Amino acid sequence: MSSMNFMICSTFMISMTGLAMHRAHLLSALICLEGLMLSLFLGLTLWSLQMESMLLSTGPMTLLTLSACEASTGLAILVATTRTHGSDLMKNLNMLC
């Protein structure tokens, strides 16, 4: 395994661990999700560069677009939650109330 592959895999695993361990606030969960998406973007970009295929170059751009949509939706939920509940604690996000 090359050092670049190890760095991308370790970044993904650190973000996954952060998402599993620090779930108290919505903002920390969104930051961990963004780290996951960025590590996937870097891995997919480097893979398409190694394969030297123009057909694979649309994958990273699609992933980046979906990541931007996910981030904007997450921030909108964060703002709405903070306005209605007064904080971004995950325990306040009960959909049944």
N, CA, C and O atoms as CSV, one atom per row, in Angstrom:
chain,resi,resn,atom,element,x,y,z
A,1,MET,N,N,0.854,-1.169,0.000
A,1,MET,CA,C,0.000,0.000,0.000
A,1,MET,C,C,0.900,1.232,0.000
A,1,MET,O,O,1.803,1.351,0.828
A,2,SER,N,N,0.649,2.132,-0.922
A,2,SER,CA,C,1.463,3.341,-0.993
A,2,SER,C,C,1.092,4.299,0.133
A,2,SER,O,O,0.073,4.135,0.805
A,3,SER,N,N,1.932,5.288,0.319
A,3,SER,CA,C,1.685,6.237,1.408
A,3,SER,C,C,0.438,7.067,1.141
A,3,SER,O,O,-0.260,7.444,2.082
A,4,MET,N,N,0.142,7.360,-0.128
A,4,MET,CA,C,-1.064,8.138,-0.450
A,4,MET,C,C,-2.321,7.323,-0.159
A,4,MET,O,O,-3.288,7.858,0.384
A,5,ASN,N,N,-2.323,6.047,-0.510
A,5,ASN,CA,C,-3.476,5.191,-0.204
A,5,ASN,C,C,-3.658,5.038,1.295
A,5,ASN,O,O,-4.784,5.042,1.793
A,6,PHE,N,N,-2.550,4.902,2.016
A,6,PHE,CA,C,-2.639,4.792,3.469
A,6,PHE,C,C,-3.201,6.069,4.074
A,6,PHE,O,O,-3.998,6.012,5.010
A,7,MET,N,N,-2.796,7.214,3.553
A,7,MET,CA,C,-3.282,8.476,4.097
A,7,MET,C,C,-4.776,8.662,3.825
A,7,MET,O,O,-5.506,9.150,4.687
A,8,ILE,N,N,-5.227,8.278,2.642
A,8,ILE,CA,C,-6.652,8.408,2.334
A,8,ILE,C,C,-7.477,7.443,3.177
A,8,ILE,O,O,-8.536,7.812,3.684
A,9,CYS,N,N,-7.001,6.210,3.330
A,9,CYS,CA,C,-7.723,5.234,4.168
A,9,CYS,C,C,-7.746,5.647,5.628
A,9,CYS,O,O,-8.763,5.486,6.304
A,10,SER,N,N,-6.642,6.175,6.118
A,10,SER,CA,C,-6.612,6.599,7.517
A,10,SER,C,C,-7.489,7.830,7.738
A,10,SER,O,O,-8.111,7.956,8.793
A,11,THR,N,N,-7.549,8.737,6.766
A,11,THR,CA,C,-8.439,9.889,6.879
A,11,THR,C,C,-9.897,9.440,6.921
A,11,THR,O,O,-10.690,9.961,7.705
A,12,PHE,N,N,-10.243,8.480,6.081
A,12,PHE,CA,C,-11.602,7.952,6.078
A,12,PHE,C,C,-11.937,7.293,7.410
A,12,PHE,O,O,-13.020,7.508,7.955
A,13,MET,N,N,-11.012,6.491,7.935
A,13,MET,CA,C,-11.264,5.798,9.202
A,13,MET,C,C,-11.322,6.762,10.386
A,13,MET,O,O,-12.113,6.554,11.306
A,14,ILE,N,N,-10.509,7.799,10.381
A,14,ILE,CA,C,-10.565,8.799,11.453
A,14,ILE,C,C,-11.900,9.534,11.419
A,14,ILE,O,O,-12.495,9.784,12.467
A,15,SER,N,N,-12.375,9.880,10.233
A,15,SER,CA,C,-13.678,10.539,10.122
A,15,SER,C,C,-14.803,9.612,10.546
A,15,SER,O,O,-15.760,10.048,11.185
A,16,MET,N,N,-14.695,8.336,10.196
A,16,MET,CA,C,-15.708,7.365,10.596
A,16,MET,C,C,-15.719,7.176,12.112
A,16,MET,O,O,-16.782,7.071,12.724
A,17,THR,N,N,-14.542,7.135,12.703
A,17,THR,CA,C,-14.446,7.016,14.160
A,17,THR,C,C,-15.014,8.256,14.841
A,17,THR,O,O,-15.714,8.152,15.848
A,18,GLY,N,N,-14.711,9.421,14.292
A,18,GLY,CA,C,-15.263,10.654,14.847
A,18,GLY,C,C,-16.769,10.696,14.759
A,18,GLY,O,O,-17.434,11.188,15.670
A,19,LEU,N,N,-17.316,10.182,13.664
A,19,LEU,CA,C,-18.771,10.142,13.521
A,19,LEU,C,C,-19.394,9.168,14.510
A,19,LEU,O,O,-20.486,9.420,15.020
A,20,ALA,N,N,-18.719,8.069,14.786
A,20,ALA,CA,C,-19.256,7.073,15.716
A,20,ALA,C,C,-19.117,7.514,17.171
A,20,ALA,O,O,-19.983,7.205,17.989
A,21,MET,N,N,-18.050,8.228,17.505
A,21,MET,CA,C,-17.774,8.563,18.906
A,21,MET,C,C,-18.382,9.887,19.355
A,21,MET,O,O,-18.917,9.977,20.460
A,22,HIS,N,N,-18.307,10.900,18.525
A,22,HIS,CA,C,-18.720,12.244,18.937
A,22,HIS,C,C,-20.033,12.614,18.271
A,22,HIS,O,O,-20.060,13.386,17.312
A,23,ARG,N,N,-21.114,12.061,18.785
A,23,ARG,CA,C,-22.427,12.306,18.212
A,23,ARG,C,C,-23.281,13.205,19.080
A,23,ARG,O,O,-24.509,13.143,19.006
A,24,ALA,N,N,-22.665,14.038,19.899
A,24,ALA,CA,C,-23.449,14.877,20.790
A,24,ALA,C,C,-24.072,16.051,20.044
A,24,ALA,O,O,-25.232,16.388,20.282
A,25,HIS,N,N,-23.322,16.672,19.154
A,25,HIS,CA,C,-23.795,17.854,18.447
A,25,HIS,C,C,-23.946,17.557,16.960
A,25,HIS,O,O,-23.200,16.760,16.391
A,26,LEU,N,N,-24.916,18.204,16.350
A,26,LEU,CA,C,-25.163,18.022,14.927
A,26,LEU,C,C,-24.009,18.576,14.098
A,26,LEU,O,O,-23.672,18.008,13.059
A,27,LEU,N,N,-23.407,19.657,14.532
A,27,LEU,CA,C,-22.312,20.257,13.784
A,27,LEU,C,C,-21.104,19.330,13.707
A,27,LEU,O,O,-20.460,19.248,12.661
A,28,SER,N,N,-20.787,18.633,14.795
A,28,SER,CA,C,-19.656,17.701,14.756
A,28,SER,C,C,-19.949,16.515,13.839
A,28,SER,O,O,-19.046,16.015,13.168
A,29,ALA,N,N,-21.188,16.068,13.805
A,29,ALA,CA,C,-21.550,14.986,12.885
A,29,ALA,C,C,-21.450,15.441,11.439
A,29,ALA,O,O,-21.016,14.673,10.580
A,30,LEU,N,N,-21.843,16.677,11.155
A,30,LEU,CA,C,-21.745,17.194,9.799
A,30,LEU,C,C,-20.295,17.359,9.363
A,30,LEU,O,O,-19.966,17.102,8.205
A,31,ILE,N,N,-19.430,17.782,10.269
A,31,ILE,CA,C,-18.012,17.924,9.942
A,31,ILE,C,C,-17.395,16.562,9.659
A,31,ILE,O,O,-16.584,16.435,8.742
A,32,CYS,N,N,-17.762,15.540,10.429
A,32,CYS,CA,C,-17.250,14.189,10.171
A,32,CYS,C,C,-17.753,13.649,8.843
A,32,CYS,O,O,-17.000,12.990,8.125
A,33,LEU,N,N,-19.014,13.914,8.499
A,33,LEU,CA,C,-19.534,13.501,7.201
A,33,LEU,C,C,-18.809,14.203,6.056
A,33,LEU,O,O,-18.561,13.606,5.009
A,34,GLU,N,N,-18.474,15.466,6.264
A,34,GLU,CA,C,-17.737,16.197,5.232
A,34,GLU,C,C,-16.324,15.636,5.064
A,34,GLU,O,O,-15.801,15.584,3.951
A,35,GLY,N,N,-15.712,15.221,6.166
A,35,GLY,CA,C,-14.408,14.574,6.079
A,35,GLY,C,C,-14.464,13.261,5.330
A,35,GLY,O,O,-13.558,12.940,4.561
A,36,LEU,N,N,-15.532,12.494,5.551
A,36,LEU,CA,C,-15.732,11.249,4.807
A,36,LEU,C,C,-15.863,11.515,3.313
A,36,LEU,O,O,-15.248,10.831,2.495
A,37,MET,N,N,-16.659,12.500,2.969
A,37,MET,CA,C,-16.865,12.804,1.558
A,37,MET,C,C,-15.595,13.326,0.900
A,37,MET,O,O,-15.324,12.997,-0.255
A,38,LEU,N,N,-14.815,14.130,1.607
A,38,LEU,CA,C,-13.579,14.645,1.025
A,38,LEU,C,C,-12.539,13.550,0.829
A,38,LEU,O,O,-11.808,13.557,-0.162
A,39,SER,N,N,-12.467,12.614,1.762
A,39,SER,CA,C,-11.522,11.516,1.576
A,39,SER,C,C,-11.944,10.617,0.413
A,39,SER,O,O,-11.096,10.127,-0.333
A,40,LEU,N,N,-13.256,10.399,0.258
A,40,LEU,CA,C,-13.741,9.646,-0.905
A,40,LEU,C,C,-13.465,10.389,-2.206
A,40,LEU,O,O,-13.126,9.775,-3.218
A,41,PHE,N,N,-13.609,11.708,-2.178
A,41,PHE,CA,C,-13.328,12.506,-3.368
A,41,PHE,C,C,-11.857,12.404,-3.761
A,41,PHE,O,O,-11.537,12.222,-4.935
A,42,LEU,N,N,-10.967,12.522,-2.782
A,42,LEU,CA,C,-9.540,12.416,-3.080
A,42,LEU,C,C,-9.174,11.031,-3.608
A,42,LEU,O,O,-8.408,10.906,-4.563
A,43,GLY,N,N,-9.724,9.999,-2.983
A,43,GLY,CA,C,-9.448,8.644,-3.442
A,43,GLY,C,C,-9.946,8.398,-4.848
A,43,GLY,O,O,-9.245,7.794,-5.659
A,44,LEU,N,N,-11.152,8.859,-5.146
A,44,LEU,CA,C,-11.722,8.670,-6.476
A,44,LEU,C,C,-10.961,9.476,-7.527
A,44,LEU,O,O,-10.782,9.017,-8.655
A,45,THR,N,N,-10.515,10.674,-7.158
A,45,THR,CA,C,-9.738,11.494,-8.082
A,45,THR,C,C,-8.396,10.862,-8.393
A,45,THR,O,O,-7.986,10.807,-9.552
A,46,LEU,N,N,-7.708,10.384,-7.366
A,46,LEU,CA,C,-6.413,9.752,-7.604
A,46,LEU,C,C,-6.551,8.445,-8.386
A,46,LEU,O,O,-5.687,8.112,-9.197
A,47,TRP,N,N,-7.619,7.718,-8.148
A,47,TRP,CA,C,-7.844,6.484,-8.889
A,47,TRP,C,C,-8.101,6.765,-10.368
A,47,TRP,O,O,-7.599,6.055,-11.240
A,48,SER,N,N,-8.895,7.816,-10.642
A,48,SER,CA,C,-9.157,8.147,-12.048
A,48,SER,C,C,-7.906,8.691,-12.731
A,48,SER,O,O,-7.740,8.505,-13.937
A,49,LEU,N,N,-7.023,9.360,-11.988
A,49,LEU,CA,C,-5.763,9.812,-12.567
A,49,LEU,C,C,-4.824,8.646,-12.849
A,49,LEU,O,O,-4.099,8.662,-13.844
A,50,GLN,N,N,-4.830,7.644,-11.989
A,50,GLN,CA,C,-3.981,6.474,-12.217
A,50,GLN,C,C,-4.445,5.665,-13.414
A,50,GLN,O,O,-3.623,5.130,-14.157
A,51,MET,N,N,-5.746,5.569,-13.607
A,51,MET,CA,C,-6.276,4.796,-14.733
A,51,MET,C,C,-6.163,5.539,-16.058
A,51,MET,O,O,-6.246,4.922,-17.120
A,52,GLU,N,N,-5.978,6.834,-16.012
A,52,GLU,CA,C,-5.831,7.692,-17.194
A,52,GLU,C,C,-6.970,7.518,-18.185
A,52,GLU,O,O,-6.751,7.390,-19.389
A,53,SER,N,N,-8.167,7.516,-17.670
A,53,SER,CA,C,-9.349,7.366,-18.500
A,53,SER,C,C,-10.230,8.602,-18.347
A,53,SER,O,O,-10.477,9.063,-17.233
A,54,MET,N,N,-10.696,9.125,-19.455
A,54,MET,CA,C,-11.575,10.292,-19.409
A,54,MET,C,C,-12.988,9.919,-18.945
A,54,MET,O,O,-13.728,10.773,-18.459
A,55,LEU,N,N,-13.355,8.658,-19.093
A,55,LEU,CA,C,-14.678,8.221,-18.650
A,55,LEU,C,C,-14.798,8.246,-17.137
A,55,LEU,O,O,-15.888,8.457,-16.605
A,56,LEU,N,N,-13.691,8.034,-16.438
A,56,LEU,CA,C,-13.719,8.020,-14.977
A,56,LEU,C,C,-13.630,9.414,-14.367
A,56,LEU,O,O,-13.771,9.557,-13.153
A,57,SER,N,N,-13.401,10.435,-15.171
A,57,SER,CA,C,-13.224,11.779,-14.622
A,57,SER,C,C,-14.542,12.428,-14.202
A,57,SER,O,O,-14.524,13.440,-13.502
A,58,THR,N,N,-15.670,11.881,-14.607
A,58,THR,CA,C,-16.949,12.452,-14.188
A,58,THR,C,C,-17.332,12.019,-12.776
A,58,THR,O,O,-18.144,12.681,-12.130
A,59,GLY,N,N,-16.769,10.934,-12.295
A,59,GLY,CA,C,-17.091,10.439,-10.954
A,59,GLY,C,C,-16.735,11.406,-9.838
A,59,GLY,O,O,-17.580,11.675,-8.984
A,60,PRO,N,N,-15.505,11.946,-9.808
A,60,PRO,CA,C,-15.177,12.896,-8.741
A,60,PRO,C,C,-16.017,14.168,-8.772
A,60,PRO,O,O,-16.354,14.714,-7.721
A,61,MET,N,N,-16.354,14.641,-9.964
A,61,MET,CA,C,-17.171,15.854,-10.049
A,61,MET,C,C,-18.603,15.595,-9.565
A,61,MET,O,O,-19.214,16.452,-8.928
A,62,THR,N,N,-19.121,14.419,-9.870
A,62,THR,CA,C,-20.449,14.051,-9.373
A,62,THR,C,C,-20.439,13.940,-7.852
A,62,THR,O,O,-21.359,14.409,-7.181
A,63,LEU,N,N,-19.393,13.316,-7.312
A,63,LEU,CA,C,-19.281,13.179,-5.862
A,63,LEU,C,C,-19.130,14.531,-5.187
A,63,LEU,O,O,-19.694,14.753,-4.116
A,64,LEU,N,N,-18.381,15.432,-5.797
A,64,LEU,CA,C,-18.213,16.768,-5.242
A,64,LEU,C,C,-19.519,17.547,-5.263
A,64,LEU,O,O,-19.808,18.300,-4.333
A,65,THR,N,N,-20.306,17.373,-6.313
A,65,THR,CA,C,-21.613,18.022,-6.396
A,65,THR,C,C,-22.555,17.494,-5.326
A,65,THR,O,O,-23.245,18.268,-4.663
A,66,LEU,N,N,-22.585,16.183,-5.157
A,66,LEU,CA,C,-23.444,15.600,-4.121
A,66,LEU,C,C,-22.976,16.001,-2.721
A,66,LEU,O,O,-23.792,16.169,-1.815
A,67,SER,N,N,-21.676,16.151,-2.547
A,67,SER,CA,C,-21.143,16.579,-1.254
A,67,SER,C,C,-21.559,18.013,-0.938
A,67,SER,O,O,-21.878,18.327,0.209
A,68,ALA,N,N,-21.559,18.878,-1.939
A,68,ALA,CA,C,-21.990,20.257,-1.725
A,68,ALA,C,C,-23.482,20.318,-1.393
A,68,ALA,O,O,-23.901,21.114,-0.552
A,69,CYS,N,N,-24.278,19.479,-2.051
A,69,CYS,CA,C,-25.717,19.423,-1.746
A,69,CYS,C,C,-25.955,18.899,-0.335
A,69,CYS,O,O,-26.830,19.391,0.377
A,70,GLU,N,N,-25.173,17.900,0.067
A,70,GLU,CA,C,-25.291,17.351,1.422
A,70,GLU,C,C,-24.915,18.384,2.464
A,70,GLU,O,O,-25.560,18.476,3.508
A,71,ALA,N,N,-23.878,19.161,2.193
A,71,ALA,CA,C,-23.441,20.174,3.141
A,71,ALA,C,C,-24.471,21.285,3.279
A,71,ALA,O,O,-24.737,21.748,4.389
A,72,SER,N,N,-25.049,21.716,2.173
A,72,SER,CA,C,-26.049,22.780,2.255
A,72,SER,C,C,-27.316,22.306,2.956
A,72,SER,O,O,-27.924,23.057,3.718
A,73,THR,N,N,-27.713,21.070,2.702
A,73,THR,CA,C,-28.890,20.530,3.395
A,73,THR,C,C,-28.621,20.374,4.887
A,73,THR,O,O,-29.483,20.676,5.712
A,74,GLY,N,N,-27.431,19.905,5.232
A,74,GLY,CA,C,-27.076,19.761,6.639
A,74,GLY,C,C,-27.033,21.094,7.371
A,74,GLY,O,O,-27.484,21.196,8.512
A,75,LEU,N,N,-26.489,22.118,6.713
A,75,LEU,CA,C,-26.459,23.434,7.347
A,75,LEU,C,C,-27.849,24.033,7.492
A,75,LEU,O,O,-28.127,24.734,8.465
A,76,ALA,N,N,-28.724,23.762,6.528
A,76,ALA,CA,C,-30.104,24.234,6.647
A,76,ALA,C,C,-30.814,23.548,7.815
A,76,ALA,O,O,-31.567,24.188,8.549
A,77,ILE,N,N,-30.576,22.260,7.983
A,77,ILE,CA,C,-31.155,21.541,9.122
A,77,ILE,C,C,-30.576,22.058,10.435
A,77,ILE,O,O,-31.292,22.175,11.429
A,78,LEU,N,N,-29.285,22.364,10.438
A,78,LEU,CA,C,-28.642,22.905,11.633
A,78,LEU,C,C,-29.246,24.246,12.021
A,78,LEU,O,O,-29.521,24.476,13.199
A,79,VAL,N,N,-29.456,25.129,11.062
A,79,VAL,CA,C,-30.048,26.439,11.349
A,79,VAL,C,C,-31.484,26.285,11.822
A,79,VAL,O,O,-31.891,26.952,12.773
A,80,ALA,N,N,-32.257,25.424,11.181
A,80,ALA,CA,C,-33.652,25.222,11.582
A,80,ALA,C,C,-33.743,24.621,12.978
A,80,ALA,O,O,-34.612,25.004,13.761
A,81,THR,N,N,-32.858,23.686,13.296
A,81,THR,CA,C,-32.864,23.065,14.617
A,81,THR,C,C,-32.462,24.062,15.701
A,81,THR,O,O,-33.046,24.087,16.784
A,82,THR,N,N,-31.468,24.873,15.398
A,82,THR,CA,C,-31.022,25.859,16.378
A,82,THR,C,C,-32.097,26.907,16.625
A,82,THR,O,O,-32.263,27.366,17.755
A,83,ARG,N,N,-32.821,27.287,15.594
A,83,ARG,CA,C,-33.897,28.275,15.775
A,83,ARG,C,C,-35.065,27.712,16.563
A,83,ARG,O,O,-35.639,28.411,17.398
A,84,THR,N,N,-35.426,26.462,16.311
A,84,THR,CA,C,-36.616,25.915,16.975
A,84,THR,C,C,-36.310,25.386,18.369
A,84,THR,O,O,-37.091,25.603,19.295
A,85,HIS,N,N,-35.173,24.688,18.534
A,85,HIS,CA,C,-34.864,24.053,19.811
A,85,HIS,C,C,-33.876,24.844,20.668
A,85,HIS,O,O,-33.776,24.593,21.869
A,86,GLY,N,N,-33.153,25.779,20.089
A,86,GLY,CA,C,-32.216,26.582,20.858
A,86,GLY,C,C,-30.811,26.007,20.937
A,86,GLY,O,O,-29.908,26.690,21.419
A,87,SER,N,N,-30.592,24.788,20.487
A,87,SER,CA,C,-29.256,24.189,20.487
A,87,SER,C,C,-29.183,23.153,19.371
A,87,SER,O,O,-30.185,22.812,18.743
A,88,ASP,N,N,-27.962,22.661,19.144
A,88,ASP,CA,C,-27.791,21.650,18.099
A,88,ASP,C,C,-27.513,20.272,18.661
A,88,ASP,O,O,-26.883,19.445,18.003
A,89,LEU,N,N,-27.976,20.021,19.870
A,89,LEU,CA,C,-27.771,18.704,20.471
A,89,LEU,C,C,-28.589,17.651,19.729
A,89,LEU,O,O,-29.742,17.874,19.361
A,90,MET,N,N,-27.958,16.506,19.524
A,90,MET,CA,C,-28.618,15.442,18.757
A,90,MET,C,C,-29.799,14.833,19.532
A,90,MET,O,O,-30.736,14.314,18.925
A,91,LYS,N,N,-29.752,14.896,20.855
A,91,LYS,CA,C,-30.865,14.316,21.611
A,91,LYS,C,C,-32.142,15.146,21.486
A,91,LYS,O,O,-33.228,14.670,21.818
A,92,ASN,N,N,-32.013,16.387,21.008
A,92,ASN,CA,C,-33.205,17.222,20.793
A,92,ASN,C,C,-33.872,16.971,19.454
A,92,ASN,O,O,-34.924,17.546,19.172
A,93,LEU,N,N,-33.281,16.125,18.623
A,93,LEU,CA,C,-33.800,15.881,17.287
A,93,LEU,C,C,-34.780,14.710,17.232
A,93,LEU,O,O,-34.720,13.906,16.301
A,94,ASN,N,N,-35.657,14.601,18.186
A,94,ASN,CA,C,-36.650,13.545,18.193
A,94,ASN,C,C,-37.780,13.936,17.250
A,94,ASN,O,O,-38.450,14.945,17.470
A,95,MET,N,N,-37.996,13.145,16.203
A,95,MET,CA,C,-38.989,13.474,15.190
A,95,MET,C,C,-40.429,13.186,15.649
A,95,MET,O,O,-41.379,13.613,14.993
A,96,LEU,N,N,-40.592,12.482,16.740
A,96,LEU,CA,C,-41.934,12.113,17.191
A,96,LEU,C,C,-42.615,13.235,17.974
A,96,LEU,O,O,-43.834,13.212,18.138
A,97,CYS,N,N,-41.860,14.206,18.454
A,97,CYS,CA,C,-42.450,15.294,19.245
A,97,CYS,C,C,-43.048,16.363,18.394
A,97,CYS,O,O,-43.581,17.342,18.918
